[in-house]
Structures are given as C-alpha cells and as structure tokens.
C-alpha cells in the first residue's frame, strides 16, 4: 500500500497539519452505510479500507472511517488512537460504547472524528467545564469536555450545549468493537440496518440522504428533496461522489 497515494487522493501536501488532513478527508469522503443496507459484510482491515475508500471512491461508517483515518495519521507520525463512545439520540442512548471515535495527542488531546456526521471540519480539543474550548464551524459550535477519564462531545443547540456522545479516554483496538460491528451490520434493531444514512460535509454546510429524502444545508438554509428510484443516483453522484446501487431505493416508487 502506497501511503503517498492517499496524499494525492486528498490533494493536500504531505507536510500539512492535522486540521488540513481532517478537513480534506471530511470534504472528500462521505459517511455511508450502503454496504450494510445491501447486506455486504464490511472489513476493517487497512488494505480493504484503502481499496474501498481510495480506489472505489466510497465511504463507510464509524468503524471503517475512523480506523482508516487513524491508521493514516499514525503513518504520518501522529500519536492517534481509537476510543469508544456512546451516542445520544432523540430516543435515548445507543448501545454502550458502540461508536468508534479517534483521539490525537499533540501538545494537547483532540477528538478527530471523521466517522460521525454532524461534526466540525477541525479537531476539537478536550477542555474542562471551567475553561471550555469552543470550536466554531459552519454547522454550529462544538466543545469536548473532560472530567477525569470521562469525556463528552457537545454541540450548541437552541442556545445550550447538548451531548452528542460520551465516552472514556482509554485507547481501544478495533477488536474491542467486534460485537458492536456485528450488531450494526446485522441486528434489525440497529439504526444502520433499518435506515440508510449518507452524509458528507460541504464547503458551506452538509448534505444528508435517507431512504426518502436528500437534505442540503447551505449557510443555514435547508432544502429537502424527495428521492425516487429514478433520481437518487444522480443526487448521490452530485453531493457525495458515489456511484453505487442501493437495492432498497431501487424499489422506491416515483
């Protein structure tokens, strides 16, 4: 595997800083669970991820994207490692430690998560509630609050910081996520099995696709487009750079 080909793929110089790599990756690579929807088993082997993301121009979900980006950062000399977190949703908490995120330690500790969705295009430093470090992004304000070995990633919603996910700062291997990877590929109660989710940062916002709609947010303005079997692949190419057949969407009525 030629690591320099990834630099060419991301179109950033090799000496670029962490923020440059993260921004380039998130603007290029979508979060997507198409393989899960199409009942194709995923792999977290670096060579397989390289083939899928770089050669096939695909994305993946958290276990794929954060494993790949962590390996890339390590190859570039960063002290990067994966961490387990638990996501909060409108319906409550997801299964404990089912989300894989990425930490990078330089002079301080950062969350560098390219496999979640609605997050900023730059690292979020871990700070304390007494001296919070807020990261401003086109999609909102974010902060990561650490208390001992616990942390919370938060976003300001309606004027108040709300928890997106929480976790423990201890490093985890991809093998530690084996049960959750299996669950999120096959269990009918998993949101990734029951729902299509494709999302990618845009220069001025974000585009997100479900089974029924494409939602495009640009400078705070939101547009919602109905999807059909006839139009979904055109929108996938336009907003996500994807050219993949999704079996369930092929059955959508126009």
C-alpha positions as a LaTeX table, in Angstrom:
\begin{tabular}{lrrr}
\hline
Residue & $x$ (\AA) & $y$ (\AA) & $z$ (\AA) \\
\hline
Unk1 & 0.00 & 0.00 & 0.00 \\
Unk2 & 1.47 & 3.34 & $-1.09$ \\
Unk3 & 0.75 & 5.91 & 1.64 \\
Unk4 & 1.68 & 8.74 & $-0.74$ \\
Unk5 & $-1.30$ & 7.83 & $-2.92$ \\
Unk6 & $-3.54$ & 8.91 & $-0.06$ \\
Unk7 & $-1.90$ & 12.34 & $-0.11$ \\
Unk8 & $-2.65$ & 12.57 & $-3.83$ \\
Unk9 & $-6.21$ & 11.42 & $-3.22$ \\
Unk10 & $-6.79$ & 14.08 & $-0.55$ \\
Unk11 & $-4.97$ & 16.71 & $-2.59$ \\
Unk12 & $-3.06$ & 18.19 & 0.34 \\
Unk13 & 0.73 & 18.46 & 0.77 \\
Unk14 & 2.43 & 15.83 & 2.87 \\
Unk15 & 3.58 & 18.39 & 5.44 \\
Unk16 & 0.06 & 19.71 & 6.06 \\
Unk17 & $-1.11$ & 19.92 & 9.66 \\
Unk18 & $-3.69$ & 17.75 & 11.34 \\
Unk19 & $-6.53$ & 20.17 & 10.64 \\
Unk20 & $-5.72$ & 20.20 & 6.93 \\
Unk21 & $-5.84$ & 16.40 & 6.73 \\
Unk22 & $-9.11$ & 16.25 & 8.64 \\
Unk23 & $-10.81$ & 18.92 & 6.55 \\
Unk24 & $-9.65$ & 17.36 & 3.28 \\
Unk25 & $-10.85$ & 13.92 & 4.35 \\
Unk26 & $-14.28$ & 15.07 & 5.51 \\
Unk27 & $-14.92$ & 17.11 & 2.36 \\
Unk28 & $-13.90$ & 14.14 & 0.22 \\
Unk29 & $-15.15$ & 11.00 & 1.98 \\
Unk30 & $-18.80$ & 10.50 & 2.94 \\
Unk31 & $-20.18$ & 8.72 & 5.96 \\
Unk32 & $-22.34$ & 5.98 & 4.45 \\
Unk33 & $-23.81$ & 2.60 & 5.36 \\
Unk34 & $-24.61$ & 1.40 & 1.84 \\
Unk35 & $-22.83$ & $-1.94$ & 2.30 \\
Unk36 & $-24.88$ & $-2.64$ & 5.42 \\
Unk37 & $-28.06$ & $-1.76$ & 3.51 \\
Unk38 & $-27.00$ & $-4.04$ & 0.66 \\
Unk39 & $-26.10$ & $-6.84$ & 3.10 \\
Unk40 & $-22.41$ & $-6.77$ & 2.19 \\
Unk41 & $-20.04$ & $-7.51$ & 5.08 \\
Unk42 & $-17.64$ & $-4.72$ & 5.97 \\
Unk43 & $-13.95$ & $-5.12$ & 6.69 \\
Unk44 & $-11.77$ & $-3.03$ & 8.98 \\
Unk45 & $-8.51$ & $-4.32$ & 7.50 \\
Unk46 & $-6.45$ & $-1.34$ & 6.35 \\
Unk47 & $-5.82$ & $-2.80$ & 2.88 \\
Unk48 & $-9.55$ & $-3.40$ & 2.35 \\
Unk49 & $-10.39$ & 0.08 & 3.59 \\
Unk50 & $-7.77$ & 1.56 & 1.26 \\
Unk51 & $-9.34$ & $-0.24$ & $-1.67$ \\
Unk52 & $-12.87$ & 0.83 & $-0.73$ \\
Unk53 & $-12.17$ & 4.48 & 0.12 \\
Unk54 & $-9.33$ & 5.37 & $-2.25$ \\
Unk55 & $-9.73$ & 3.01 & $-5.20$ \\
Unk56 & $-13.53$ & 2.68 & $-5.24$ \\
Unk57 & $-14.17$ & 6.28 & $-4.08$ \\
Unk58 & $-16.51$ & 5.10 & $-1.34$ \\
Unk59 & $-17.07$ & 5.99 & 2.30 \\
Unk60 & $-18.13$ & 3.93 & 5.29 \\
Unk61 & $-19.42$ & 4.19 & 8.81 \\
Unk62 & $-17.52$ & 4.94 & 12.01 \\
Unk63 & $-15.61$ & 1.65 & 12.33 \\
Unk64 & $-14.30$ & 1.97 & 8.79 \\
Unk65 & $-13.62$ & 5.70 & 8.54 \\
Unk66 & $-12.06$ & 6.20 & 11.97 \\
Unk67 & $-9.95$ & 3.05 & 11.65 \\
Unk68 & $-8.65$ & 4.17 & 8.25 \\
Unk69 & $-8.03$ & 7.78 & 9.24 \\
Unk70 & $-6.32$ & 6.73 & 12.47 \\
Unk71 & $-4.00$ & 4.40 & 10.54 \\
Unk72 & $-3.27$ & 7.19 & 8.08 \\
Unk73 & $-2.42$ & 9.65 & 10.86 \\
Unk74 & $-0.16$ & 7.11 & 12.57 \\
Unk75 & 1.64 & 6.57 & 9.26 \\
Unk76 & 2.14 & 10.34 & 9.13 \\
Unk77 & 3.73 & 10.33 & 12.58 \\
Unk78 & 0.79 & 11.42 & 14.73 \\
Unk79 & 0.00 & 9.82 & 18.09 \\
Unk80 & $-3.52$ & 8.72 & 17.11 \\
Unk81 & $-5.74$ & 6.03 & 18.58 \\
Unk82 & $-9.37$ & 4.96 & 18.66 \\
Unk83 & $-11.73$ & 5.40 & 21.61 \\
Unk84 & $-15.19$ & 4.04 & 22.40 \\
Unk85 & $-18.16$ & 6.34 & 22.90 \\
Unk86 & $-21.92$ & 6.12 & 23.41 \\
Unk87 & $-24.16$ & 8.22 & 21.17 \\
Unk88 & $-27.18$ & 10.14 & 22.41 \\
Unk89 & $-30.21$ & 10.27 & 20.12 \\
Unk90 & $-33.69$ & 11.75 & 20.44 \\
Unk91 & $-34.89$ & 8.32 & 21.55 \\
Unk92 & $-32.21$ & 7.83 & 24.22 \\
Unk93 & $-28.74$ & 6.35 & 24.30 \\
Unk94 & $-27.37$ & 3.94 & 21.72 \\
Unk95 & $-25.79$ & 0.68 & 22.94 \\
Unk96 & $-22.91$ & 1.43 & 25.28 \\
Unk97 & $-19.55$ & 2.07 & 23.62 \\
Unk98 & $-20.94$ & 1.29 & 20.15 \\
Unk99 & $-19.37$ & 4.35 & 18.48 \\
Unk100 & $-15.71$ & 4.43 & 17.49 \\
Unk101 & $-14.09$ & 7.86 & 17.55 \\
Unk102 & $-10.46$ & 8.98 & 17.17 \\
Unk103 & $-8.17$ & 10.87 & 19.55 \\
Unk104 & $-4.91$ & 12.57 & 18.62 \\
Unk105 & $-2.38$ & 13.68 & 21.21 \\
Unk106 & $-0.05$ & 16.54 & 20.34 \\
Unk107 & 0.61 & 19.28 & 22.87 \\
Unk108 & $-2.95$ & 18.55 & 23.98 \\
Unk109 & $-5.61$ & 15.92 & 23.36 \\
Unk110 & $-8.07$ & 16.29 & 20.48 \\
Unk111 & $-11.14$ & 14.49 & 19.18 \\
Unk112 & $-10.55$ & 13.93 & 15.47 \\
Unk113 & $-13.74$ & 12.15 & 14.42 \\
Unk114 & $-14.32$ & 11.68 & 10.68 \\
Unk115 & $-16.93$ & 8.95 & 11.15 \\
Unk116 & $-19.87$ & 10.54 & 12.93 \\
Unk117 & $-21.61$ & 13.01 & 10.66 \\
Unk118 & $-22.54$ & 16.40 & 12.05 \\
Unk119 & $-19.15$ & 17.43 & 13.43 \\
Unk120 & $-16.78$ & 20.29 & 12.61 \\
Unk121 & $-14.11$ & 20.05 & 9.94 \\
Unk122 & $-11.37$ & 20.55 & 12.51 \\
Unk123 & $-10.11$ & 18.81 & 15.67 \\
Unk124 & $-11.99$ & 19.52 & 18.90 \\
Unk125 & $-9.62$ & 19.95 & 21.89 \\
Unk126 & $-10.55$ & 18.30 & 25.16 \\
Unk127 & $-11.04$ & 21.01 & 27.76 \\
Unk128 & $-12.68$ & 21.43 & 31.15 \\
Unk129 & $-16.08$ & 22.85 & 32.02 \\
Unk130 & $-14.29$ & 25.67 & 33.86 \\
Unk131 & $-12.34$ & 26.67 & 30.73 \\
Unk132 & $-14.18$ & 25.23 & 27.74 \\
Unk133 & $-12.58$ & 25.49 & 24.29 \\
Unk134 & $-15.34$ & 26.07 & 21.73 \\
Unk135 & $-14.78$ & 25.17 & 18.08 \\
Unk136 & $-16.80$ & 27.23 & 15.60 \\
Unk137 & $-17.91$ & 25.62 & 12.34 \\
Unk138 & $-20.37$ & 26.46 & 9.58 \\
Unk139 & $-22.76$ & 23.89 & 11.08 \\
Unk140 & $-22.51$ & 25.20 & 14.66 \\
Unk141 & $-20.43$ & 25.42 & 17.83 \\
Unk142 & $-18.83$ & 22.35 & 19.43 \\
Unk143 & $-16.79$ & 21.55 & 22.52 \\
Unk144 & $-15.34$ & 18.45 & 24.21 \\
Unk145 & $-15.48$ & 18.45 & 28.00 \\
Unk146 & $-13.25$ & 16.13 & 30.00 \\
Unk147 & $-13.76$ & 15.16 & 33.64 \\
Unk148 & $-11.16$ & 12.67 & 34.84 \\
Unk149 & $-11.22$ & 9.73 & 32.45 \\
Unk150 & $-14.68$ & 10.63 & 31.11 \\
Unk151 & $-15.47$ & 12.98 & 28.24 \\
Unk152 & $-18.47$ & 14.42 & 26.43 \\
Unk153 & $-18.62$ & 15.83 & 22.92 \\
Unk154 & $-21.22$ & 18.59 & 22.82 \\
Unk155 & $-22.92$ & 20.85 & 20.27 \\
Unk156 & $-24.77$ & 24.09 & 20.95 \\
Unk157 & $-28.44$ & 23.56 & 20.09 \\
Unk158 & $-31.02$ & 26.28 & 20.69 \\
Unk159 & $-28.51$ & 28.25 & 22.75 \\
Unk160 & $-27.49$ & 25.34 & 25.01 \\
Unk161 & $-24.70$ & 22.79 & 24.72 \\
Unk162 & $-26.17$ & 19.30 & 24.32 \\
Unk163 & $-24.28$ & 15.98 & 24.47 \\
Unk164 & $-23.75$ & 14.24 & 21.13 \\
Unk165 & $-21.78$ & 11.39 & 22.64 \\
Unk166 & $-19.86$ & 10.47 & 25.78 \\
Unk167 & $-17.05$ & 8.05 & 26.47 \\
Unk168 & $-13.83$ & 7.13 & 28.23 \\
Unk169 & $-10.43$ & 8.38 & 27.06 \\
Unk170 & $-8.80$ & 4.92 & 27.15 \\
Unk171 & $-7.50$ & 3.61 & 23.82 \\
Unk172 & $-9.38$ & 0.73 & 22.18 \\
Unk173 & $-8.40$ & $-1.67$ & 19.41 \\
Unk174 & $-10.72$ & $-2.49$ & 16.53 \\
Unk175 & $-11.12$ & $-5.96$ & 18.04 \\
Unk176 & $-12.78$ & $-4.33$ & 21.06 \\
Unk177 & $-15.61$ & $-3.26$ & 18.72 \\
Unk178 & $-16.18$ & $-6.70$ & 17.16 \\
Unk179 & $-19.52$ & $-7.28$ & 18.89 \\
Unk180 & $-20.82$ & $-3.82$ & 18.01 \\
Unk181 & $-19.62$ & $-4.12$ & 14.40 \\
Unk182 & $-21.59$ & $-7.33$ & 14.09 \\
Unk183 & $-24.62$ & $-5.74$ & 15.77 \\
Unk184 & $-24.59$ & $-2.70$ & 13.49 \\
Unk185 & $-24.34$ & $-4.88$ & 10.38 \\
Unk186 & $-26.94$ & $-7.49$ & 11.15 \\
Unk187 & $-29.25$ & $-6.72$ & 14.07 \\
Unk188 & $-32.67$ & $-5.43$ & 12.99 \\
Unk189 & $-32.73$ & $-3.05$ & 15.97 \\
Unk190 & $-29.60$ & $-1.26$ & 14.71 \\
Unk191 & $-30.28$ & 2.11 & 13.10 \\
Unk192 & $-27.74$ & 1.26 & 10.40 \\
Unk193 & $-29.63$ & $-1.90$ & 9.44 \\
Unk194 & $-33.05$ & $-0.26$ & 9.50 \\
Unk195 & $-32.12$ & 3.08 & 7.90 \\
Unk196 & $-30.00$ & 4.37 & 5.05 \\
Unk197 & $-27.69$ & 7.18 & 6.11 \\
Unk198 & $-25.32$ & 9.04 & 3.79 \\
Unk199 & $-23.88$ & 12.36 & 4.89 \\
Unk200 & $-20.94$ & 14.49 & 3.86 \\
Unk201 & $-19.63$ & 17.89 & 4.77 \\
Unk202 & $-19.97$ & 20.55 & 2.08 \\
Unk203 & $-17.88$ & 23.76 & 1.94 \\
Unk204 & $-20.85$ & 25.77 & 3.27 \\
Unk205 & $-22.84$ & 23.14 & 5.17 \\
Unk206 & $-23.78$ & 19.48 & 4.89 \\
Unk207 & $-25.74$ & 17.08 & 2.67 \\
Unk208 & $-27.58$ & 14.09 & 4.14 \\
Unk209 & $-29.52$ & 11.33 & 2.40 \\
Unk210 & $-32.03$ & 8.86 & 3.85 \\
Unk211 & $-34.30$ & 6.39 & 2.06 \\
Unk212 & $-36.84$ & 9.11 & 1.36 \\
Unk213 & $-35.11$ & 12.49 & 1.21 \\
Unk214 & $-31.95$ & 14.39 & 0.44 \\
Unk215 & $-31.45$ & 17.31 & 2.83 \\
Unk216 & $-28.96$ & 20.00 & 1.86 \\
Unk217 & $-27.98$ & 22.70 & 4.36 \\
Unk218 & $-26.06$ & 25.66 & 2.99 \\
Unk219 & $-25.17$ & 28.68 & 5.14 \\
Unk220 & $-28.02$ & 27.83 & 7.49 \\
Unk221 & $-30.62$ & 27.45 & 4.70 \\
Unk222 & $-32.15$ & 23.98 & 4.36 \\
Unk223 & $-33.52$ & 22.33 & 1.22 \\
Unk224 & $-35.34$ & 18.96 & 1.26 \\
Unk225 & $-35.63$ & 16.90 & $-1.93$ \\
Unk226 & $-37.84$ & 13.82 & $-2.37$ \\
Unk227 & $-35.93$ & 10.76 & $-3.57$ \\
Unk228 & $-37.15$ & 8.16 & $-6.04$ \\
Unk229 & $-35.65$ & 5.16 & $-7.81$ \\
Unk230 & $-35.26$ & 7.42 & $-10.84$ \\
Unk231 & $-33.32$ & 10.27 & $-9.24$ \\
Unk232 & $-31.38$ & 9.02 & $-6.20$ \\
Unk233 & $-28.23$ & 8.01 & $-8.07$ \\
Unk234 & $-27.94$ & 11.41 & $-9.72$ \\
Unk235 & $-28.08$ & 13.12 & $-6.31$ \\
Unk236 & $-25.62$ & 10.62 & $-4.81$ \\
Unk237 & $-23.09$ & 11.50 & $-7.50$ \\
Unk238 & $-23.68$ & 15.24 & $-7.19$ \\
Unk239 & $-23.42$ & 15.56 & $-3.39$ \\
Unk240 & $-21.45$ & 12.51 & $-2.27$ \\
Unk241 & $-19.36$ & 11.44 & $-5.26$ \\
Unk242 & $-20.91$ & 7.96 & $-5.05$ \\
Unk243 & $-21.93$ & 5.69 & $-7.90$ \\
Unk244 & $-23.46$ & 2.72 & $-6.10$ \\
Unk245 & $-26.72$ & 0.84 & $-6.48$ \\
Unk246 & $-28.83$ & 0.73 & $-3.30$ \\
Unk247 & $-31.22$ & $-2.19$ & $-3.50$ \\
Unk248 & $-33.91$ & $-0.75$ & $-1.22$ \\
Unk249 & $-34.03$ & 2.55 & $-3.11$ \\
Unk250 & $-34.44$ & 0.75 & $-6.41$ \\
Unk251 & $-37.86$ & $-0.28$ & $-5.14$ \\
Unk252 & $-38.94$ & 3.30 & $-4.34$ \\
Unk253 & $-41.96$ & 4.49 & $-6.25$ \\
Unk254 & $-41.55$ & 7.70 & $-8.22$ \\
\hline
\end{tabular}
